[in-house]
């Protein structure tokens, strides 16, 4: 007995002398960052060569009375006039002007650059409202009348085919009215009633109380089955996996649906579907979906409230074996500490140190454009300007332990709709699209703040947008234009937080020059990386 007690005492003593287990402590974002000014625009003393970058030749000017003109003259010491009005020239020879639209009788911008006794001219023809019609050319056919035409209700299949993959990335976009904002995202193969047309759009009925509009091309396939669907939501179940939990609702035919995120729940509405769910079965060990309740908003509309143990991090909706599935994604697990060697040699003792909150995550970096994109006064194309920022961000994130997926690494165009698909197929934990900004016709850049802004669409992306914008303001000396909710193609991704960052205005000469410099590119990248770090630091520590 005495030896046993002594052994037990020894074990307790040894255990007490061991180093205490250190709780996971995410790596903090550096507290101090020097917000350096933009680099000075260098002097360029080349030959006079006035060029217009915007507007393009014979472009229709969409503003009412004035717009901006930008380009370069080749020499920073030159003076410039556009249609007789003096225009500032920056040291590198670039210029940005806000001038009246030319009259319909002389629709062009005449540039005169002067340097000492040297003069150079350029003319940019444009189109403006009120220009005379060329009587030698045949008139185009009149556009169809912009009126809604009711049609006999007819069953159509949304999309080009009723044979679609269960977790397709193709969605049918629905709007409350023609040319309206995006609101519904329906699965191809959904059978609905066509009830009206408008030029370019088709009106469809989701149930007896709701009609929406889709692109006409998405409602052109007539259904062979003209009998009304008998969608009945049967007994449901919850299925759990390491990274997500599924709510599986047998319905037979795929329904139109709507998802609304809330603080710790998701409302999942099924249209033209009757409620028949008597039982919802839950796995014993699921730690994400706490409970599921349903109610009949109308006779043929039901709404499931999926209560969660954490804020939504992402979700997907797809069909599987005649059941509609709402897949709710878990947030990444807490990040712990790792042993690292602090000595100068491989034999130095290892110590426990905080790990980056990005370790083990997949971050999708999207250098914006091509196609499309803005161009600065000296011809710097937005897609070329953000690519080195993307490479810098890739390097920084990799150094912090993240797996980085680039949507493009060359100047080749990547389809806009493909970029979020790349992110979902990579199972990314965040998607960041890098851009520079510009204005449309009629906006005077000299009266604007010309700063930085971040866009999001899904509610679960809003905290990431704020975190990145906060870090942008710490690194870059441009104005805070805020964080915006907006339905942009690359931020509608539901599976992960997705944001679009506008790092400044490429049409502003001093900003365009800064965007060319490695220093600015590094700051832009580090700001985004620190924003991601701060966001996941809070998320993975449970705050």
N, C-alpha and C positions, 0 to 999 in steps of 0.2 A: 504493500500500500504506500509506504513512504517513497519507494523508488518511482512508482507510478505518479504520485503527486509531484515529485521532483521533476519528472519528465514533462508533465503538463505545465508546470511553472516555467520550465525552460522554453517550451514552445510559445507560451504567452509572452515571455520576455523578448524572445527573438522577433516575434511578430510586431511587438510594440516598438522595437528598435529599427524596423524597416522604414524606408522613406514613405511618407504618406502618399497615397495616390492623388495625383493632381487632377482636379476637375478640368474638363475641356475648356480651353481659353482661346477663342478665335483670335487670330492676329489682328491687332488694331490697325486702322488706317492711320498713316502718319499724321500727327497733329499739326505740324507746321509745313506749309508749302509757300514758297515765294511766288506771288502772282506777278510774274515779270511782265513788263510792257511788250507790245508787239515790236518786232524788229523794225528798224528804220528802213524806209524804202530807198534803195540805192539810186545814185544818179546814173542814167544811161545817156550817152552822147553819140548816138548813131545818126545816120542820114534820115532826113524827113521822109516818112512813109505812112501817111494817115490811113488807118484801117478802121472799119466798123465791125464789131463783133455782134452787136445787137442794136437794132433789129436786123434780121436777115433780109436779103434782097427780095423785094416784092412781097414782103410779109404784110398781112393785114394788121393794122394797128387797132387794138381793141379798146383803147381808152377814149374818153369823150373829147378831151381837149389837149392833154399833154402826156408825155411819156419820157422814159429815160433812154439815152443813147450811150453806149459804152464801146471802148476800143482803145487804140494806142496810136501815137504819132511818130514813134521811133526815137524821140529825143526829149529829155526832160527839161531842156531849156527853151523849148519852143512855146509859142502861144497858139491858141486854137479858137476858131469861131465855128459855130454850127448854125447855118441859116442866119448869119450875121450876129449871133449872140455869143459873147465871150464865154469860154469854158475853161475850167481849171485843168491844168496838166500836172500830173504827179512827177516826181523826179525820175521814175523809170519810163516816162513817156506815156503812161496810161491816162485815161480820162474817163470821167463819168459825168454825164450832163442830164438835166431834166429840162426839156424844152417843149414848146408848143408843137402840136401836130402840124405838119405842113398842109397847106390848103389843097382841096381836091384838084384845082387847076395846075398845081405844080407839086405832085406827091413825091417829094424826095428831100433828103437831108444833104445839104452842100457843106462840106468841110473844107476849111482853109487853114493850113498850118504854116506858121511863119517863124523863121529863125534867122535873124539878121536880114541879109538881102535875099535869102533863099525862101521860096514859097512853094508849097505842095498842096494840091487839091484832090478831093475825092468826093464822089457822089453816091448816095445809097438810095435807090428808088424803093418806095413802099406803096402800100395801098391804104387808103383811108376812106371813111364813109363819104358818100356824095360824089365819088368819081364818075365821070361820064361813062356810059355803057358803049362798048365797041359794037357798032351796028353791023359790022361785017361778020361777026361771029353769031352762030345760032344761040338763041336763049335757052338756058337749061330748063328742063321740065319743072313745073311748079311743085313744091313739096307737098306731101299729103297734108290734109287739114289736121291741125292739132286739136282734135276732139276725140272724146271717148266714144267708141262704138260698141254697144252691147251686142253680144252674140248669144245664140242658143247654147245653153250649158252643154259642154262636151268634155268627156274624160280625156285627159292627156297625161303622158308620162314625162315628167321633168327630166331634162337631159337627153342625150342622144340615144341612150340604150337602156333597156330594163335589166340588162345583165351587167352589173357593176360589182366591183370588189367591196367586201363588207366594211373595210376601213378606208375607203377611198379618200383621197385628199381633194377631190373635186366636189365643190358645193354649188348649189343654186342660190343666188342672192335674191332675197325678197325685199321690197321697199313698200312703205305705206302709200306711195303715189308714184306716177311716172316721173323719172328724174329725181326721185326722192332719196333720202339717206338710206344706207344699208341698215337692215335690222334683223332679218331672218336669214338663216343659213341652212338650207334644206339638202337632203341627200338626193343624188340622182336616182332615178327609178321610182320616185314618189308619185303616186297617182292622185291627181287633183282634177277639179272641174275648171275648165276655161270658160270665163263668163264675159270677157270684153277685150277690146284691143285699143291701142293708142300707138301712134307711130313709134316703132322700135320696141314696144312693150306689150305684154299680155297680162290681163287681170285674171287671177286664179282665186278660187274659193278654198280656204283652209277648213272652215266649218260654217255652219249657218250664220254665225255672227261676225265672221272675219274674212275679208278679201284683201289680197295684197297684189303687188305688181312684180313681175319678173321680166328679164329680157325676152323678147319675142322668140329668139332662137332657142331658148330653153323650154319653150312650150309648143314645139312644132310636131312632136311625135304623138299621134293619136293612139289611144289605148284600144286594143282589140276587145277587152272586157269592158262592157258598158254598164255592168251592174255595180251599184254603189258598194264600196268596200264595207266589210263587216269587221271593223277593227275593235277588238275587245281586249282590254288589258287583263291578263290572267294573273294567277298567283306569281309573285316575284321572289327573287332570291338575291342575296349578296354573295359575291365570290371575291375572295381575297388573294392577293399576290404580294410579292416583296415591295413593288413600287406603286401599286395602285389597288383600288377596290372597285368592283363592278356591281352596279345595280342592273339586273337582267329582268326585263319585263316581256314575256311572250305576248305578241300582238297580232301575229299572222302577217299581214301586209304592212310594209313600212309606212309610218305616219309622218306628217309634217310635225315639227316640234319647235320648242323655244327653250333656251337655257338662260336662267338669270342667277348670277352669283350674288351671295350675300355674305355677311361677315363670317359665319361658321355654318353655312348651309347653302344648298343649291336647289332652286325651284326648277323642276323639269316638267314642262307642259307638253302634252300630246293632243294634237288637234284631230277632229273627226274620229275620235276614239272614245268608246264607252268604258266606264270603270267596272272591273270585275275582280279586282284584287282583294281576296279575303285573307290571304296569308303572305307574309314576307318572311322568308327564312334568313337568319344571320349566322355566320360562322362564330363560334365561341370566342375566337382569339382576334377578331378584326379590331384594329385600333384606329380606324379612320372613319368608317360610316357607323355612326352611333345609333341612328334609327331612321326609319322611312315612314312617312305618313302620306296619305293621298286624299284628295277631295275632288268632287265633281264641280268645276266652275260652271259648266253647262251640261246639258244632256249628253252632248258628244264632245266634251272637252274635259280632260282630267289633268290635275296638277299634283305631281309628287314633290314633297318637301324632303330632301335628303339632308339630315342633320349630321354634322361632322364634328370631330374632336379637334380640328385645327382649321385655319383659314384655307380656302381652296388654293391650290398651287397650280392646277391645270386639269383639263378634262378632255375627253373625246366622246363622240356619239357615233355609233355604227350599228349595223344589223348583223346578227349572228343566229343562224338556225331559226328564222322567223321570230326572233326576239330583238327588241331594241335594247341596246346596251349603253348605259351612261358609265363611262370609265373615269373615276376620280383619282387623280394622281396624288401620291403622298409627297410632302416636302422632303428634301434631302435629309438624311439622318445627321445627327450632331457630329461635328468633327472633333476628334480628340487630339491629344498631344502625340508627338512622334519623337523618337530618339535621333538626335543629330550629333555629329562630331564637331566639337568646337576647337580642337587643337590643330596645330599645323601639319600633323602627320596622320596617317591612317591608323596608327596605334593609339592615338589620343583617346581618352575616355569619352564615351557618349553621354550626353545630357538630355534631359527631357525639355523640349521647347514647344511653344505654341505652333500649331499648324495653320497654314492659310485656310480661310473659310472656303476657298475655291478648290481645295485639294479634292481630286476625284470627280469633279463635276465636268460636264461637257458644255462648253460655251460656243455658240455659233456666232461667228463674226461675219457680217454682211457689208462689204464695201459697196455702197450704193451705185446703181447704174453700171454700165449701159444696159439697155437702151435708155434714151432720153438723158436728162441731166442739164445743169446750167453750165455756163462758160464765163470766165472772168475777162476783164478788159484786155489782158495780154494774151488771151487765148487758152488759159489754163482750164481744162475740162474737168468738171466735177468728179467724174469717174476716175480720172488719173490722179486727182488730188487726194482722194480718200483711200486709194489703194495702199500707199505707204503707211498711212495711219493704221489700216487693217493689219499690215505686217508687223508694225510695232506693237499693236495690241495683242496679236498672236504670241509674240515673243514674251511679253510681260506676263500674260496669263499662263503660258507654259511654265515660266519660271516659278509661278506660284502653285504649280501642281495641277492645273486644269488641263483637260483635253480640249483642244481647239479645232473646230471645223470651220473652214473658210468656204463661203458660197462661191467665191471666185478668187483666183490668184493671177489672172492675166487680164488683158484689156478686152477679151472676148465678151460679148453680151451674154447675160444670163437672164432668162425670162423672169419677169417680176413675180408671177404666181409660183414659180419654181422655188424661190428662195425660202419661204416658210416651209415648203414641203421638204427641202433638204434638211431643215432644222428638225422637223418632226421625225423623219426617218433616221436621223442621227441620235434620236432620243435626247436632244439637248435639254439642259436645265435653264438656259436663258438664250435669247436671241437679241443681238444688238446690230442695228443697221446704221451705218455711218454716212453722213451726208454733209453738204454745205448748201446754204440757202440762196434764194434769189426772189425777186418780186415779179409780179405780173404788170402788164401795161397799166399806166395811170397812177401808180404808187410812187410818190416822191421819196427816194431813199434818203434825202437830206433832212427830212422831217421825221424819220423813223429812228428807232433805237439800234437797229442793225446788230443784234446780239445773238445769243444762243438759246435754244429751246429743245425740249424733249417731248415726244409724242407717245401715247399709249392708247389702247382701245379696251382690252379686257380689264376688269377690276383687279385681277390678281397681278397685273403688270404695273399698276400705279405706284406701289412702293419702290420698285426698281427705277422707274422714271424719276422720281423725286431724289433718290440716292445719287443717280448719275448727274442730274442737273446741279445738285449741291456741290459735287466734286468738280464739275466743269467750272463753276464760279470760283473755286479755290485755285485753279491752275491758270485760267485764261482771262485776260483783262477785257472782256466784252460784257455788254449789258445782259442782265437777266430778263429774258423774254418769257420765262415761265415754263410750266408743264401743261400739256394740252391733251385732252381726250379728243381723238379723231379716228374715223374709220379709214385707215390706210391699209393697203393690201398686205404689207409685210408685218403689221402689228396685230392682225386679226387672229393670229395663231392662238388656239385654245389650250394646247398641250404644255406650254411653258410661258413664263413672263417674257414679253416681247416689246421692244421699244425701238424708236427711231430717233437718232440724235442729229440735230442740226448744229454743227460746230462753229457757225459764223456765216457771213454773207460773202460769197465768192465774187459778187459784182462790185464790192467796195474795194478800191485799189489797194489800200494799205493792208486789208485783210487778205486779199488774193495773194499779195506778196508773202505774207506770213505763212500762208498755207503751203508755200513751196519749200519752206525751211525745215530741216530736220528737227530743230528745237521745238517749233510749234507742233509738228507731227507727234513728237514724243510726249509733249504735254497733253495733247488731245487724247492720246492712247492711255496715258497714265491716269487721267481724270476718269475715263470710262472704266478702267481696271479697278481703281479705288472705289468707284461707285458700285461696281459689282461686288467687290470685297465687303463693303459696308452693308449692302443689302443681304448677302448670304451670311455674313457674320451675325446679324440680328436674327435671320430666319433659322439658322442652324444651332443657335444657342437657346432657342425657345422664347426669345423676347417678342 
